[in-house]
């Protein structure tokens, strides 16, 4: 399978370097007994992941001329929330995973109690970052960034989706029910990334409708692609265990639709996402390339 196009490959490489650099500069590195917390946070946050949410945020912000340094700080915040969710998802009481991004999960490397605290600390760190005037000199922008991320991360978003996922194990969920679950569990943070980029670009709420449509469609496309990879992907490339959804009795798009129909649905959502950007020129090329990438990636 071909890799991402040159523009996207360059953008993915740059955002990965920038996010790792900012995590390295901003995460705690205390010299007392808290040093293990800093080490564990760094283990979780640095050197792994596709950084799709930071790229969505910074690419959207760039479309509207927002300052890249401000966008990167907001991108680190949303990635911190994403990383915290993975640390907690990997715990034995949740998905019980031993590997994440090709290295031991936090609870394997530092213990379960420390993994819980790492997740808690990363979530607090995210909002501390957004509330800092260094992220934006405009207090209204900072407040809206906090509100968008908090809404997407909480019971009405990512956490709510995780609850539906847990409650749905072993049950026969319908397509609308699986879609709703994934719109919350996965789609909410992806949507927040686009929305936060627009907030930094001073785009009024009523001017973000097409961006919300784009984010909604790539969020579902991303999850269908994830289900396909879990069904037929390469664990070495993924850097984590695969085929655990079926073993856990979880309903997925692939289980409900079959691989071929699921693949067709992902392609349709990709096309819809790109169509939402029709009013934009080449400044939206990274977002268009990302829509292709989330469907066509092999890990």
C-alpha positions as CSV (number, residue, x, y, z in Angstrom):
1,X,0.0,0.0,0.0
2,X,1.5,3.4,-0.9
3,X,2.4,5.8,1.8
4,X,0.9,9.3,2.3
5,X,1.5,11.8,-0.4
6,X,4.7,14.0,-0.1
7,X,2.9,17.0,1.3
8,X,1.2,14.9,4.0
9,X,4.4,12.9,4.7
10,X,6.3,16.1,5.3
11,X,3.5,17.5,7.5
12,X,3.2,14.3,9.6
13,X,7.0,14.2,10.1
14,X,7.1,17.9,11.1
15,X,4.2,17.7,13.5
16,X,5.6,14.6,15.2
17,X,8.9,16.4,15.7
18,X,7.2,19.5,17.0
19,X,4.9,17.7,19.4
20,X,7.7,15.6,20.8
21,X,9.8,18.7,21.2
22,X,7.1,20.6,23.0
23,X,6.2,17.7,25.3
24,X,9.9,17.4,26.2
25,X,10.0,21.1,27.0
26,X,6.7,21.3,28.9
27,X,6.2,18.0,30.8
28,X,7.5,17.9,34.4
29,X,10.9,16.5,35.1
30,X,11.0,16.9,38.9
31,X,14.1,15.8,40.8
32,X,12.2,14.6,43.9
33,X,9.9,11.6,44.5
34,X,7.6,12.9,41.7
35,X,10.3,12.2,39.1
36,X,8.8,8.8,38.4
37,X,5.6,10.7,37.4
38,X,7.5,12.8,35.0
39,X,9.3,9.8,33.6
40,X,6.0,7.9,33.2
41,X,4.3,10.9,31.5
42,X,7.2,11.2,29.1
43,X,7.0,7.4,28.4
44,X,3.4,7.8,27.5
45,X,3.5,11.1,25.5
46,X,6.9,11.2,23.7
47,X,7.9,9.2,20.7
48,X,4.7,7.5,19.5
49,X,1.4,7.9,17.7
50,X,0.4,9.3,14.3
51,X,-0.3,12.8,15.8
52,X,-3.4,13.1,13.7
53,X,-5.2,15.4,16.2
54,X,-2.3,17.9,16.4
55,X,-2.0,17.9,12.6
56,X,-5.8,18.5,12.2
57,X,-5.6,21.4,14.6
58,X,-2.5,23.0,13.2
59,X,-3.6,22.6,9.6
60,X,-7.0,24.1,10.3
61,X,-5.4,27.0,12.2
62,X,-2.9,27.6,9.4
63,X,-5.8,27.8,6.9
64,X,-7.0,30.9,8.8
65,X,-3.6,32.5,9.4
66,X,-3.3,31.6,13.1
67,X,0.0,31.8,14.8
68,X,1.7,28.3,14.6
69,X,3.3,28.5,18.1
70,X,-0.2,29.1,19.6
71,X,-1.6,26.3,17.5
72,X,1.2,23.9,18.6
73,X,0.4,24.6,22.3
74,X,-3.2,23.8,21.7
75,X,-2.2,20.7,19.7
76,X,-0.1,19.5,22.6
77,X,-3.1,20.0,24.9
78,X,-5.4,17.9,22.8
79,X,-2.7,15.2,22.3
80,X,-2.2,15.1,26.1
81,X,-5.9,14.3,26.5
82,X,-5.7,11.6,23.7
83,X,-2.6,10.1,25.4
84,X,-4.3,10.1,28.8
85,X,-7.2,8.2,27.3
86,X,-4.9,5.6,25.8
87,X,-3.0,5.1,29.1
88,X,-6.3,4.5,30.9
89,X,-7.7,2.3,28.0
90,X,-4.7,0.1,28.3
91,X,-5.2,-0.7,32.0
92,X,-6.3,-4.2,33.0
93,X,-9.7,-3.0,34.1
94,X,-10.3,-1.7,30.6
95,X,-8.7,-3.2,27.4
96,X,-5.7,-4.8,29.3
97,X,-3.0,-4.1,26.7
98,X,0.7,-4.8,27.1
99,X,2.0,-2.8,24.1
100,X,1.3,0.7,22.8
101,X,3.3,2.2,19.9
102,X,5.7,-0.7,20.0
103,X,6.7,-0.3,23.7
104,X,5.3,-1.4,27.0
105,X,2.2,0.3,28.1
106,X,2.5,2.6,31.1
107,X,1.0,0.2,33.6
108,X,3.4,-2.5,32.4
109,X,6.4,-0.2,32.7
110,X,5.5,1.8,35.9
111,X,2.6,-0.1,37.6
112,X,-1.2,0.3,37.6
113,X,-1.4,3.1,40.2
114,X,1.1,5.2,38.4
115,X,-0.7,4.7,35.1
116,X,-3.9,6.1,36.7
117,X,-2.0,9.1,38.0
118,X,-0.3,9.7,34.7
119,X,-3.7,9.9,32.9
120,X,-5.0,12.2,35.6
121,X,-1.9,14.4,35.4
122,X,-1.9,14.6,31.5
123,X,-5.6,15.7,31.6
124,X,-4.8,18.5,34.1
125,X,-1.7,19.4,32.1
126,X,-3.9,19.9,28.9
127,X,-6.2,22.4,30.5
128,X,-3.3,24.2,32.3
129,X,-1.7,24.7,28.9
130,X,-4.9,26.0,27.2
131,X,-5.6,28.5,30.0
132,X,-2.0,29.9,29.9
133,X,-1.8,33.3,28.1
134,X,1.1,31.9,26.1
135,X,-1.4,29.9,24.1
136,X,-3.4,33.0,23.2
137,X,-3.3,36.6,24.3
138,X,-7.1,36.7,23.9
139,X,-8.9,35.4,27.0
140,X,-12.0,34.7,25.0
141,X,-10.1,32.4,22.7
142,X,-8.5,30.6,25.7
143,X,-11.9,30.1,27.3
144,X,-13.4,28.7,24.1
145,X,-10.5,26.4,23.6
146,X,-11.0,25.0,27.1
147,X,-14.7,24.7,26.6
148,X,-14.3,22.8,23.2
149,X,-11.8,20.3,24.6
150,X,-13.6,19.7,27.9
151,X,-16.9,19.1,26.0
152,X,-15.2,16.7,23.6
153,X,-13.3,14.8,26.3
154,X,-16.1,14.3,28.9
155,X,-19.3,12.4,29.4
156,X,-20.8,13.9,26.3
157,X,-17.8,13.0,24.2
158,X,-14.9,10.6,24.5
159,X,-15.6,9.3,28.0
160,X,-19.3,8.8,27.2
161,X,-18.3,6.8,24.1
162,X,-16.0,4.6,26.2
163,X,-18.9,3.9,28.5
164,X,-21.1,2.9,25.6
165,X,-18.3,0.7,24.4
166,X,-18.0,-1.1,27.7
167,X,-21.8,-1.5,28.1
168,X,-22.0,-2.8,24.6
169,X,-19.6,-5.7,25.0
170,X,-21.3,-9.0,24.1
171,X,-24.4,-7.2,22.8
172,X,-25.8,-7.0,19.3
173,X,-25.6,-3.3,18.5
174,X,-27.3,-1.7,15.5
175,X,-25.4,0.4,12.9
176,X,-26.8,3.6,14.4
177,X,-25.8,2.5,17.9
178,X,-22.2,1.7,16.8
179,X,-22.0,4.9,14.8
180,X,-23.1,6.9,17.9
181,X,-20.6,5.1,20.1
182,X,-17.7,5.9,17.7
183,X,-18.8,9.5,17.1
184,X,-18.3,10.0,20.8
185,X,-15.4,7.7,21.6
186,X,-13.2,8.6,18.6
187,X,-14.9,11.3,16.6
188,X,-15.3,13.8,19.4
189,X,-11.6,14.5,19.9
190,X,-11.0,14.6,16.1
191,X,-13.8,17.1,15.8
192,X,-12.4,19.1,18.7
193,X,-9.0,19.3,16.9
194,X,-10.6,20.9,13.8
195,X,-12.8,23.2,16.0
196,X,-9.9,24.4,18.1
197,X,-7.9,25.3,15.0
198,X,-10.9,27.3,13.8
199,X,-11.1,29.0,17.2
200,X,-7.5,30.1,17.0
201,X,-8.2,31.4,13.5
202,X,-11.0,33.5,14.9
203,X,-13.6,31.8,12.7
204,X,-17.1,32.5,14.1
205,X,-19.1,29.5,15.2
206,X,-21.6,29.8,12.3
207,X,-18.6,29.8,9.9
208,X,-17.4,26.3,11.0
209,X,-20.3,24.2,9.7
210,X,-18.3,22.8,6.8
211,X,-15.4,22.0,9.1
212,X,-17.6,20.1,11.5
213,X,-19.0,18.1,8.6
214,X,-15.4,17.3,7.5
215,X,-14.4,16.3,11.0
216,X,-17.5,14.1,11.5
217,X,-16.9,12.2,8.3
218,X,-13.2,11.6,8.8
219,X,-13.9,10.6,12.4
220,X,-16.2,7.8,11.2
221,X,-13.9,6.9,8.3
222,X,-11.0,6.7,10.8
223,X,-12.8,4.3,13.0
224,X,-14.0,2.0,10.2
225,X,-10.4,1.9,8.9
226,X,-9.3,1.1,12.5
227,X,-11.8,-1.8,12.6
228,X,-10.5,-3.1,9.3
229,X,-6.9,-2.9,10.6
230,X,-7.9,-4.7,13.8
231,X,-9.6,-7.4,11.6
232,X,-6.9,-7.9,9.0
233,X,-3.9,-5.7,9.9
234,X,-0.3,-6.4,10.8
235,X,0.4,-6.3,14.6
236,X,4.1,-5.4,14.1
237,X,3.2,-2.4,12.0
238,X,0.4,-1.4,14.4
239,X,2.7,-1.7,17.4
240,X,-0.1,-3.1,19.5
241,X,-2.2,-6.3,19.8
242,X,-4.8,-6.7,17.1
243,X,-8.0,-8.8,16.8
244,X,-8.9,-8.1,20.4
245,X,-12.3,-6.5,19.5
246,X,-13.7,-9.9,18.3
247,X,-12.2,-11.7,21.2
248,X,-13.9,-9.2,23.6
249,X,-17.2,-9.6,21.9
250,X,-17.3,-6.0,20.8
251,X,-19.5,-5.0,17.9
252,X,-17.6,-3.1,15.1
253,X,-18.4,-1.7,11.7
254,X,-16.6,-4.7,10.2
255,X,-18.5,-7.2,12.3
256,X,-21.8,-5.6,11.3
257,X,-21.1,-4.7,7.6
258,X,-18.4,-7.2,6.6
259,X,-15.0,-6.0,5.3
260,X,-16.0,-5.1,1.8
261,X,-19.0,-3.0,2.7
262,X,-17.1,-1.4,5.6
263,X,-14.3,-0.4,3.1
264,X,-16.9,1.1,0.7
265,X,-18.4,3.1,3.6
266,X,-15.0,4.4,4.6
267,X,-14.3,5.5,1.0
268,X,-17.7,7.2,0.8
269,X,-17.0,9.1,4.0
270,X,-13.6,10.2,2.7
271,X,-15.2,11.6,-0.4
272,X,-17.8,13.4,1.7
273,X,-15.2,14.9,3.9
274,X,-13.2,16.2,1.0
275,X,-16.4,17.7,-0.5
276,X,-16.9,19.8,2.6
277,X,-13.7,21.6,1.8
278,X,-14.8,22.6,-1.7
279,X,-14.9,26.3,-0.9
280,X,-11.2,26.2,0.0
281,X,-8.2,26.2,-2.3
282,X,-4.7,24.8,-1.8
283,X,-4.6,26.0,1.8
284,X,-6.8,22.9,2.6
285,X,-4.6,20.4,0.8
286,X,-3.2,19.0,4.0
287,X,-6.8,18.3,5.3
288,X,-7.7,16.7,2.0
289,X,-4.6,14.5,2.1
290,X,-5.4,13.6,5.7
291,X,-8.9,12.4,4.6
292,X,-7.2,10.0,2.2
293,X,-4.7,8.9,4.8
294,X,-7.1,7.9,7.5
295,X,-8.8,5.5,5.1
296,X,-5.8,4.2,3.2
297,X,-3.2,3.8,6.1
298,X,-1.9,0.4,6.9
299,X,-1.3,0.9,10.6
